[in-house]
Amino acid sequence: MRNVVVIGGGVGGLASAALLAKDGYKVVLFEKNKILGGRARYLKMKGFTFDMGPSWYMMPEVFENFFSLFSLNVKDFYDLRRLDNHYRVFFEEGDIVDVSSDLKKNLETFRKFEADGDKKLKEILDDAKFVYDFSMNGLVFQDYRNLFSLIRPSIIKNFFRLNLFQSLDSYLKNKLKDQRLIKLLEFTTVFLGGSPFNTPAFYRLVTHADFNLGIYYPLGGMYRIVEALESLCKSYGVKIFKGCELKKIGIKDGRVVSVFAKGKNYEADVVIVNADMAFFETKVLPKEYRSYDNGYWRKKTPSPSAFLIYLGLKDNLPLSKHHNLYFASDWDKHFDTVYNSRKLPKNPSFYWHVPSKTDPSLSPKGAHSVMILVPMPPGLFLNKIQEKKFCDMIISKFAELNKINKIESKILAKKIYSSRDFASDYNSYQGSAFGLSHTLLQTALFRPRNYSKKLKNLFYVGHHTNPGIGVPPVLISSQIVYKLVKNELF
């Protein structure tokens, strides 16, 4: 029996702990916060329940495949519902467009806005499916130790079809003319921590996950995923300590030999870090053991931060669906402000989530739980006065889109969560909400490794490493680390 210490109880840490404990390792996990889940935590206020972070349940086969490693499946843990309406988009110009689980309806929508739009969408989706299948079958489970990891016949043969050197925006503008349709297929780059102008067209694979594989929701909230992972950990004897922050580590002969937390030293044969990678590398590790120093992180492109508003609202919200988006008309300027100028956007596009539309148990009768997410520049920390002013502006726009009069009188609960909170709660680099953006030079081989280059038994799991941002990729990341640890110990 070997001693494994996991630092951080997010999805990646919990999944890694469960996989190794299943194989007989003695696993201890330390979580800084009092609630497990990392960014996938929950919030309860005055009878309302909110998903604090991830709210899109996509790529359902990744979850099924993960639980199958334990001879279990999703339904053993939670009731998963497919959404009939994937999301509703409100354009500043006044158009309202629904993306449906029915592909025929989506094809009709595209035909309505552009001549042969249905044929063009079908072509894009077929192409996106190819990239998705190709990635899932040969790319995303790699640990990318060196360039030779990419030199394989299948990759060489299909290299140019992957469109790694073309931006998603450029790719789509070669296919479509209507700006509304282009925006519909570009917005997912935000959830990859980037913009359509710096995200490679390779990531059109997400379009396949959206339009073809479907959008789901676990009844009770996204935290059901965290509870499922915690249940797996406990069933295999993982010791979990919450509200327990790592203080220091012991290093000897090029290996981490101990972790000091909760007032004592814990011996370690292996250490897996699910905490913020930039923070751990630059604040916890001594300089001589850092694989990625301060200079490395300064050169990287972090994902945006997020300005989050949690609202308990006494209103039926008839115009809103489960997932909703507002697209400002000046699309290019919005992304330039957030990603390049790094200034406070004056007319931002934003997203809101109303899970109580699908699961009424998340809010009192006659009311709804609403989370509003506004992408924000990384490193921009607002003071309390600025936060209130910005919050009021967003709520006003939200009320306008939903045709709500005197919205302040209908707000039963409210909480703001901003860059400062991401930095405080998760030690997040520049208050980033997601990790490293998926630019070309931060994809696959060019992302930070899942293992330390300086310490033989130190590994990293989560959104900074491969394959990247999002709950499904992080679950895959845990499987990459699991294999690396097994190779290290045997």
Steps between C-alpha positions, in 0.01 A plus 500: 500500500645835390416841649335743260429859606257706291508877545166651399153349503370623167365263236852404388630434851199293603503299177874427528462400865216259420687335213813436706314394814313244291837344418592468866702815561471677834365841400466818705338811349523855634254770392558867585130590512229360723307366200648259245478558128726797435328721245218244485378589850143588589346798679185502711321825587154555646353182350683531166772265373756612243773333297793730578704410194454236227140487380523331157489120508649402163681197354289252700704204377803629694307471827366155409848380404645628826244330722531181295858473631334419833242266339237767562311751290357849531153387608655342810566853624259750348201548271619654175256697284561604141388856431250542215617858460880512515504878540329821398694789350391864530666722240533871571336567164181337634509149353444204732632162383460160662746216453310175541573135567317442170756541223227554242386813685856630509541441128178693441631787713819522297305485173278783626795734559714410200450346156606134520573557868371151579744340254784711634421401860485134401842531337645671809351236731633211290843660509474564876401137557809381317726720717318394817522127426861530387590685821317264734651195334859613489584842644338596827627207708866576420744642753715658223849446637664631183450582134513132409166458680345678201691322227262220414370393158138594579598850619729563203231381259229728646717786622369768265138393548531586870549873415737564787644814340167662413287684756147383560374841392682476167380145444135588560511817290615286209187289548229749602411863433229580755664641812231363729569144387874549534453622857287195580792276408772718655378570852617163638859626478428698817450172686837390361651806659562680172348703222408395144791713379775317692347151528601260221225372269595156632269574794195496276476150646295663778233580238453127449467449876239777509283433196539122465576353843263722697491713815392335826442586863525280812195556721609661825772700326846454355626432852354151460815423299718604792288295741536199272879534499508550878287187542743302284795627703344406831396157376867426432629643826633842395550726801367847419585809704297814421588854604863390512758702309841363406779669696819355350652194339810296578742416216786250500708355216284651229172376643222637717517292816248675724221753514441715808132573563256487787785540748700194398714344230349245265741266327463494124615259230301703248351852509225611263424872482149612409558842655571796270813395312648848465459560873650165599797533265588858595387525864540151646790337316854624569652675195733216410208256467270712285418372152324828418630817664346847526636597159322205340161599640544866406538395136192278503146598400266441795132445447272790591375544848127517564265741670232276648166608641283250687137609518202352676223657296124500567394492136392231254754618239285387205753623244796310646598139444739283702803649318490851352741736330501869415715596201591867470510635144863610526631144532859570395536796737368298793767232456771760438407681822507184712793315346730770363431841656402331827260774593155490654252434216230765461248288310605140566354186359405267784343169599233408751398166638156417641527136615172520691333502156600132484512422872243695709652361822781756465277795589187586701168479321436791266867596491817404312870453569700707252875515444629775269855473364681790333848428355752740655865582426744291705686705755227764525392529863207732570440671831163469674364822351597392148351156557167644608483738205586226252257256666217755479571553130491127423183440702336792320586348162383158619167655607464674165558175307251315718250790507500519880372821657645617832731200527656617827171438678505139375852411612479273804868405512814643338873436509787632287805283428790660312870473410596578859301198620656268243843609619406464868308170486707317239834685501413557137769664286386855415154406629446282192171312497610205286879459477712537188324597178502254208714697259713310248809538719304375802359187339614138542883491500511871582291485818675444835576131550297272725823423684786698654821527302704532820335268753449142388189425706311830466201516262242759395134450422241757396430776253856639469629170361387266223250467357372832637202698626159357592370218719528225232863592411589508870357150544719392210794679663452283809531188286820630341647561846381160621700330223805718567494412871468130423803525273692685772430247773543184295 
